[in-house]
Amino acid sequence: MGYRHWSAVCSEVTKAISNLKRGKAAGPDGIIPEVFKYGGDILVCRLTEVLGKVWESETVPSDWGKSLIIPIFKKGNKSSCDNHRGISLTNIVSKILGSVIMHRLSRTREEQTRENQAGFRPGRGCIDHIFTLRQILEHRHTFRRPTIVIFLDLKAAFDSVDRKVLWQCLTVKGVPRKYIALIKALYSNSRSRVRAYGELSSELVTTSGVRQGCPLSPFLFNFIIDMLMEVSLTERSDLGIDLLPGNNLMDLEYADDIVLLGEDADKMQSLLNTLSSNLRMFGMRFAPAKCKMLLQDWTTSTPNLVIGSEVIEHVDHFTYLGSCISTNGLIGDEISARIRKARAAFADLHHLWRRRDIRLSTKGRVYCSSVRSVLLYGSETWPIRVEDMKRLTAFDHRCLRSLSHVRWFHKVSNVDVRRRVLGKEGKSIDEAIKLHRLRWLGHVLRMPNHRLPRRALLADIGSGWKRASGGQTKTWPHQSMKSLTVKLSQVGRCRLPGWGPRDSRNQWLETIGDMAQNRCQWRRCIQSL
């Protein structure tokens, strides 16, 4: 399997210590990360010796299993425990051991992980699945293909995993016995105390779930979700939607956020029943009240899909991984949500904008990192319209004028205000979104053929599919092509293979595919737009 079988070495411990973040709270032992980061070579050598003894004995000190739980309020009624998220503080040494184990297992494990899982994986993120889902819905909406999207929510998933099933999953996936024994040792004496209002509760013994605060926990949780989906989807090739001939897509996962895709209500209900049954075997269960169903181009009566005895609520839009997904292929709801969140972020920094002793250039950097980043989250996936761009631009101009104390009666143009705050190289919202979109396009075109964002972008037209009559909504690929046309206009759009009005949807992407493989060439091209 390619796993290492020897004890920890100094280089691994050094790397694990370097990955610790400064300024983090200590665990129950009271030792903060800075003690290890500034402890020097002597501390690294002694710690390596300790981990070597742990490796040989396959046992860990009992204190390594202790943790402090800090309840963090999320939203809603503060008196309800369900509206708080428990953050666990564990001993730093146990985190270092977990990092060493994860580093050794991750490379081989990455090769086995399902492509549908994007959570807790290197080189992948929320944008991968947001883009994939948007492209699927956009492509199918162009041909008015009925689509069911179900967003599933698991109740306290990390805290509910059956540990016996977890050990079985690790064994089935080929993890060596030595590593399983070490992980079991970390979990053998799990005890927690809750700290709230300056007081500590009595000790609680935890026998289920993965350890909160341990670097290994997300890694282990992916084993569980992968096994769950593999068991549930075995021999279910009739489900899902077609991306390419003979290549369908049934699900997307980002950690415990599961999305099911289909076009047949009866088959979707059958899959839900199977998943619900298998979840109980893994010690988890759905939270039906938080599960939602989105129907696109659905012409028959709304299906009543159920989880247990509860009907899944039908919605017109849903916030998936922080981005609002709508059924009509438009992003008006997403733009409204982005502006609302960016306005809140701008208001939180009001004390900074008021200060006259801080240079405008400094305020501009803070604005871009704290407000614009919120405003443009996921913008690389947007099929944006003119009216959407106007709303974003108007909000951006208001913010820049406010922080620079320039009012309308000062007779200063928006362009001049932007240059004062962001500098001569500061980009407008339009330019920033265009840059994000083309940078992401190059990234997708460089992906291997099996990656979901690439497969969704190059999705084929199904047999018998016909475009709906009437005007067509501008799609994400069309807008990307239009942006590139500006730069490549010197050779003429229709002179480039695949750029003619009657060429297929994907031919122009194949034309620029070679250009995108060269990162430097692609970067120069999009930066000059």
ABEGO torsion letter per residue (X at the ends): XGBBABBBBAAAAAAAAAABBBGBBBBAAGBBAAAAAAAEAAAAAAAAAAAAAAAAAGBBBAAAABBBBBBBBABEBAABAAABBBBBBBBAAAAAAAAAAAAAAAAAAAAABBAABABGBBGBBAAAAAAAAAAAAAAAAAAGBBBBBBBBBBBGAAAABBAAAAAAAAAAAGBBAAAAAAAAAAAABBBBBBBBGGBBBBBBBBABEBBBGBAAAAAAAAAAAAAAAAAAABGAAABEBBABBGBBBABBBBEABBBBBBABAAAAAAAAAAAAAAAAAAGBBBBAAABBBBBBGBABBBBBBBBEABBBBBBABBBBGGBBBBAAGBAAAAAAAAAAAAAAAAAAAAAAAABAABBAAAAAAAAAAAAAAAAABGAAABBBBAAAAAAAAAAAAAAAAAAAGBBAAAGBBAAAAAAAAAEAABBBAAAAAAAAAAAAAAAAAABBAABAAAAAAABBBBBGBBBBBEBBBBBAAAAAAAAAAAAAAAAEAAABBGABAABBAAAAAAAAAAAAABAAAAAAAAAAX
